[in-house]
């Protein structure tokens, strides 16, 4: 897994709160859809997805 700084992650969202919500929502989706049983793997996968533009944050919506 690539390590990202908070500043790199915040560039994709509005603030730290939104960043946390976006990553946690995507991690829950990944846990459900891909059957990941270990939470940190889902979180790491969600961060990679966000940074590699596999999904994007839009106010009140994930795409």
C-alpha positions in Angstrom: 0.0 0.0 0.0 1.2 3.5 -0.8 1.5 5.9 2.1 -0.3 9.2 1.6 0.0 12.4 3.7 -3.1 14.0 5.2 -2.5 17.0 2.9 -2.6 14.7 -0.2 -5.9 13.2 1.0 -7.5 16.5 1.9 -6.9 17.7 -1.6 -9.6 15.2 -2.7 -12.2 16.4 -0.2 -13.2 19.6 1.7 -11.8 18.9 5.2 -10.7 16.2 7.6 -14.3 15.4 8.7 -15.5 14.9 5.1 -12.3 12.9 4.4 -13.1 10.6 7.3 -16.7 10.2 6.2 -15.8 9.5 2.6 -13.2 6.9 3.5 -15.4 5.2 6.1 -18.3 5.0 3.7 -16.2 3.6 0.9 -14.6 1.1 3.3 -18.0 -0.2 4.4 -19.0 -0.6 0.8 -15.8 -2.6 0.1 -16.2 -4.7 3.2 -19.7 -5.6 2.0 -19.0 -6.1 -1.7 -15.6 -7.7 -1.5 -16.1 -9.6 1.7 -13.1 -8.0 3.4 -13.2 -9.1 7.1 -10.3 -7.0 8.4 -11.3 -3.3 8.7 -7.9 -1.8 8.1 -7.6 -3.6 4.8 -10.9 -2.0 3.7 -9.8 1.4 4.9 -6.4 1.1 3.0 -8.3 0.0 -0.1 -10.7 2.9 0.2 -7.8 5.4 0.5 -6.1 3.9 -2.6 -9.4 4.1 -4.5 -9.8 7.7 -3.6 -6.2 8.7 -4.5 -6.3 6.8 -7.8 -9.7 8.4 -8.8 -11.6 5.1 -8.7 -14.3 7.1 -7.0 -14.6 10.7 -6.1 -16.2 12.9 -3.5 -18.9 15.3 -4.5 -20.8 17.2 -1.9 -23.6 14.9 -0.4 -22.6 12.1 -2.8 -19.9 9.5 -3.7 -19.4 8.6 -7.3 
